[in-house]
Amino acid sequence: MHPFRRTWPRAAATAAAAAGLALTAAAAAPVTATTTASAHTSTVPRTVARPASAGHWLVHAVGSPLSVEECRATWKIACYTPLQYREAYDLNPLYKAGITGKGRTIVIVDSFGSPTVQHDLDVYSKQFGIPSTTVQVVKWGNVPPWDPKNADMLGWAGETTLDVEMAHAVAPDAKIVLVETAVAETEGTTGLPEMMDAEKALIDHGIGDVITQSFGATENTFPGFDKGDFSSIRKLRYAFEAAARNHVTVLASSGDGGATDNTADGTGYYHERVNSWPSSDPLVTSVGGTQLHLDDAGRRTAPESVYNDYGAGGGGQSHVFSRPAFQDGVKNVVGTRRGTPDISMAAAVDGGAWIYSSYDPAATGWDVSGGTSESSPLFSGIVALADQAAGRRLGDIHEALYHLYARSAHDPSTGIVDVNDGTDNTYEGVPGYPAVNGYDLSTGVGTLDAARFVPALAQHHHS
């Protein structure tokens, strides 16, 4: 990896509103990551966890959210509020029935965090008439003081803001624990050991029902990969193994590079199909990306398609993990490998989410953000709702998810909604996979109708 490569936020591409400034995306951003310690100037390539919303800080803020039509007129993209998402994903019947995430805890893991996350969530919530909630911040390790001139920190703060606001938008009464990690690891896998240590510590202390991870590193960048030695990834799985033992659901963004992903320098892309970890881990539910097509009321004007604009929904076969039993029913698609994603939600920048932030004094206000670093926290809210409905932690949901999928073609009560409009996640010249009938390597089983999916997931027999 690039010496300064951090756990780059997975895929937050941010579009915003400087006059005439179209979209800024993680993919397009010239990343000039400044390092926090001179010790990081070694030229040894290393794997870095990266947030999925880098690029946020390149854009200037808007005074208040605009309508879908105003966004189209100003930036040639659609932009959506949480109220439109709630309509699109059919969440309102659950809220009316008291299913709001109450009594459940979502854990969000991000390097560095954001110094203004509570204030920003309060402003965001008030704007849309949603009650706010207290973000419990856990600092893991020696997190350096906030520096608004540090591009790495700005990227992660954008990711943190997106993660917290999206999780809260879906599960307004769930508790949110934000783990801010220091990035000190300089050998091999920058940032990832701290994140896994933090996750395991919370799991061991009984904190958290669902963990969302909006970061990833391409499998091929891990030490030993080119020799067929996957021990550097296998040695990082201890947090997920602890989660499985404790019935904690673990999610990760599938990536924003379509069927390819970043090379170790963090700016280039592989010329062949690759996958990224932790999304590819069979102990993790991989959340891919779609594009919503909504009117101002949040009603669908067309079915969801594959996220493929300033980034594309990650998906494909793992080169590290073989096919897990829960994917035996889709072996005609995944072959002998673990396939990602498992399920998808909104991630397109054209159809991105309004978020509010003030961590960067030079760009305080409203931005439109996208990427699978949006879809994973959205889905964490769905899991929190299902945990509340079930009255218990659902833990690893793969078996339930694929069981519901197997029924979904004939049974709409599963709440699984196929994405099959033929769009694909081809990106950076690497051919992707089209969204076809049934499971595919661009959207997984598809997306969801929450009013049906949440109870169906909650009722699924759990051993």
N, C-alpha and C positions, 0 to 999 in steps of 0.2 A: 504494500500500500504506500501511497504517498506519505512522506514523513508527517505531514500535518493532517492526514486524513483522520477525521473523527468518526464517531458513529454518526455519520451524516444523516440528518433526518431523512426518513425513507423517501417521501415523495411529495413534500409539499411544494407544489409549484404555486407561486403567488402572483396574482394579477392585480395591479392596482393602478391608482388613479392619478398619476402625475399627468398634467396636460399632455396629451399626445403620446404618453408612454403607454405602449400597448401592454403586453403581458411579460412578466418576468417569471421565469420558471427555473426550478432547480437545475433542470437539464441545460438551460441556455445560459445560466448565470456564469460569468467568469469568476470562479471561486478563488478569491485571494485570501485563503484562510491564514490568519496570523496565528502563530503558535503561542502558547501561554508560558512555555519554559524553553530556555535555550537548549536544554537537554534533548528537545525534540528535533534538533536540526540534523540528526544523523540521516544518512541517505538510505538506510536499510528500508526496503519496501515493507509495509505492514498492512494488515487488514484493519480497516477502521469501521466502526459502527458509525453510520451517518444518519442524520435526521432526514425525514422525508420532506421537510419544508424549507430547505435552504433557499435563499433567494428572496425571502420575505422582506428583508431589510433593503432591498434595492428599490422598493417602490414607495411612493409617498402616500400618505393617508388621505382618506376622504372624510368629510365632515359627518355624514350620516349615510346609512344604507340607501341605495337607489332601487327603483323598481326594476323588474326584469327588462322592460322595454327601454328604460333609461340606460341600463348597462349595455344593452345591445347597441343603442345609438352611440354611446360614448366609447365603448371598448370592443364592440363586435363579439361580446360573449354574454351568456346568460349568467345571472348571479342569484343565489337563493338564500332566504332566511330560514332559521330553524322552524318557523311556523309553516313554511312551505314544505320542508322536509317531513314534518309531522303529518301533513295531509298526504303527501306522496307515498309515504311508507305506512299509512293507515295506523298511526299510533294513537290518535285521539280516543278511539273506543277503549283502549287499555287504560288511559288516564282516567276516563270517566268511571271505570270499574275499580279505580284505586291502585292500579298497577303502575307505579311511578319510579320503581327502584328503591323504595323505602326499605331501610334495614339492610341494604346491600352496599358493598364497598368496591369501587373500581380503583385499581392501582395503575398509575401512569408513570412510565420510566423515561426520563430524558436527561441527557448530560446538561449540566449548568443550570437548567431551569430558566425561570424568568422572575425578576425582582418585583414585577407588578401584576403577577398572575391573579391575585385575589381581587384587586381593584378592577382589573380588566374583565374578569368574570362577572363582577357586580354590574359594571356598565353594560356589558353584553346582555345580561339577564334582564336588566331594567328596560333596555331598548325594546325587547320583545315581550315584556310582560310575564317573564318566567321568574319564579322565586329563585334567588341565588342560593348558594351553599358555601360552606366553609371548605376551602382547599387546605388539607393538612399537608404541610411541606416537610418532607424528611430529607435532610442533607446527608448524603452518603459519602464518607471520605472527606478530604480537605478541599471542598468546593471553593475555587478562587473567587475573589470579590468581583462583582459585576463590572464589566468594562464595555460600554456601548461602542467602543471603537474596534472591538474584537469580532471579526466576521464569523468565527466559529460560534461564539456565544450568541450573536444575533440570530444565526441560523437556528440554533437550538431553542432560543427563546420564542421564535416564530412557531416552531414545532410544538413547544410546550403549550403555547396559547391555543393553537388549533386543537390539540389533543384534549385539553381541559374543557374548552367550549363545546366541542362536538359531543363528548361523553355526556356532559350536562344537558345538552339540547335534547338528547334521547331519553335519559334517565334522570329527570330533574331532582328527584329526592334521594338519589344514591349518594353515599359519601364518596369523596374523591381524595385519594392519597397520592400526592405527587412526589416521586422520588427523584431528587436532583443528584446526579453523580458527578464526581470529579473524574477527569480523564487523565490518569497518571500512567497507565500501562504503556510501556514503550516497546515491549518485545512482542512481535507477532500479531497480536490482536488488540489494537488500541481501543480502549473504552469498553470492550465487551466483558472482560472479567469483572470489572466494577459493577456493571449492570446486573450480571448474573449473581454476584455476591449479594447485592442489595435485594434482588427478587427473592433469593433463598432465605435471607434473614427475615423478610416480612412474612413469607409463607410459614417459616418455622415458628413465628410468633402469632400465627393465626390471623394475620392481617390481610384482607383482600379476598374477594370472591372471584374476580376476573382481573387479569393483567393485560394491558394493551401496550404493544411495542411498535412504535412508528419509526423503526430504524432497521438497517440491515447491511450486510456486507456480502458481496458476491462470493459464492462457494469457492470459485477458482482462485480467489486472492488469499485463501487461508494457507498458512505454511504447510508444505508437504503435499498439497493437492495435486500438483503436477506429477508427483511420483506415485499417486494412488494411495497416499497415506492421509487418512481423514481424522487422525487422532486429535489434531488441534481443534476441530469442531466437536468431536465426541467428548473431549475433556471439558467443554463449556456447557454440557447438557444438564449439569447437576441441578440447576434451578427448576428446569422443566420436569425432571424426575421427582423432585420434591413436590411440585405442583400436582402431579398425577397422584402421588400418595395422599395428598391432602384435599383432593377434589377441587382444586383451583383451576379455572379455565384460563388458558394462555392463548393470546391472539398475537398476530404480527401482520404488518403490511406486506403485501406480496411484491411491492417494488414499483418503480415508475419507469422502468426501462423496457416494457413489453417483454418479448421473449429473450432479450439480452439484458445486460446490466453493466454497471460501471467497472472499468479496469481499476487497478490498484491506485492509479494517480487520482482517481475520483472525478476526472473530467472526461476521459475517453470511454468508449464502449467496446465490448467484445464483438467480434465479427461473426460469432456463432451463437447458438442458443445456450444460455447459461441460466442458473437459478441463484437465489440468495438465501442466506441463513440469518435469522431464525425462521423465516417464513417456510423454508423447505423441511423443517423438522417435523417428523410425524407426531410429536407431542404438542405441536402448536397448530392452532386453527389459522390457516392463511386466508387473509381477507383481501380480495382483489378489488378492482375499480370499474365502475360503470359511469355512464353519462346519463343524467336525468334530463327529460324534456318536459318542462312544466310551464303552466301559465301563472299569472300573479296570485291566483288562489291556491296554487300548489297542485292543481289537477294536471294529470298527464296529458300531453298533447301527442305523444308517441311513446311506444314502449322503450324501456332502457336499452342503451347500446353500450359497446365497450368504450371505456375511457381511452382515448387516443388523440390528445391534442398536444399540450405542452408537456409531454410525458405520455406514457401508455401503461395500462394495467399490467403488472408483472404476472407471468404465468409460464408453466412448462414443466419439464421433468427435472427432478433433482439428480445431480451427478454423484451425490454422496449417499443418499438414503434409498433403499429399495422399497418396492410397493408395500405399504402397510395393509394389514388385513381389512381395515375399514374401506379401502379402495378396491377390493377384489371385484366389486360390482361394476366398476368402471375400468376394468383392466384392458378393455378394448381401446380405451383412450390413453391411459397412462402407461401401458405396457408393463415392464418389470420394475418401474421406478415410482417413487413418491411423486405425485403430480400436484401442482398448485395452480390457482388458488382453490380453496374449499368453497367459498361463498363470496359474494361481492356486494358492495354498496357504493354510494356516490363518491367519485374521486376526480371527475373531469374538472379542468380549469374553466372550460366553457360550460358553465353550470356549477361553478364553484360556490363555496360557502362564505357568507359574510363573517368575518371575525374582527374583534376589536382588540387593539393592543396599545400600550403606552410605554413599553420598556425601552424603546428607542426614541429619545427626545426629538430626534430629527424627523420622525415619521409616526406621530401619534394619531390614531384614528382608526378608520375602517378599511379593511382590505378584503379582497376576494381570494380565497385560498383553495387549493385542490391537492390531488395526489392521494395515493393509497395511505399516506399518513393521515388522511381525513377518514377513510373508510374503516380503518381498524378501530379508532375510538368511537365512531358511530356504532359499530357492531358491539363494542364493549357495553354500550348502553342497552342494546337489545338483550345481551346475556344477563345483565343485572336485572332487567325486567322479568326475564324467564326464571331466574333464581328466586325472585320474590314470589312469582306466581306458583313456583314449585314448593316454596317454603324450605328450600335447601340449596346447597351448592350443586350445580350440575356437573362441575368438573370437566373432564375431557368430553367435548360434545361430538366428536367425530362420528362415533357409532350411531348416535341419535340422528345426526344430520344426514348421513348417507342412508339410514333407514327411512327417514322422511322423504328423502329424494327418490328412493326406489318406488315409493307410493305416489309421488307427486304428479306423475303423468296422468293418472286416472283419478286422483283425489285432491281437489283444490283445498281441502281443509288443512293440508300440511303447511300452507302459507309459503311454500317455495315457489318462486316465480321464475320460469325459464327466461334466459336472455338468449335469443336465437335469431337476431336480425341480420346475421351475416357480417357484421363489422368485426374487426380483428385487432390484435395487439402487435402488429408489425411495427417495428420502431428502429430507427438508426440503421435502416437497410437490412435488418435481420428479420426474415419472414416469421410472422407470429402465427396465431391460431384463430380461426374464425369462431364467432359465437354461433353455434348450431343447436339443433334440438338436443336436449339432455346435457349431461356433463361435458364441459370443454375446458381447455387449458387457457382460456382467456377470462372466464367468469366463474369457473367451478360449477356448482349445482345451479347457479343463477343468483337471483336476489330474493327479496322477501316482502310479504305482506304481513306486517307485525301483528295485526289483530288476530290473524290465524296462526302465524309461525310461533309467536311467543307461547301461547297455551299448548301448541302441539309439542314444542321442544320441552316445555315444563312437564308434560304428562308422559313423555317417553320413558319407558321402563329403564331404570338405572340400577345396574348391579351393585 
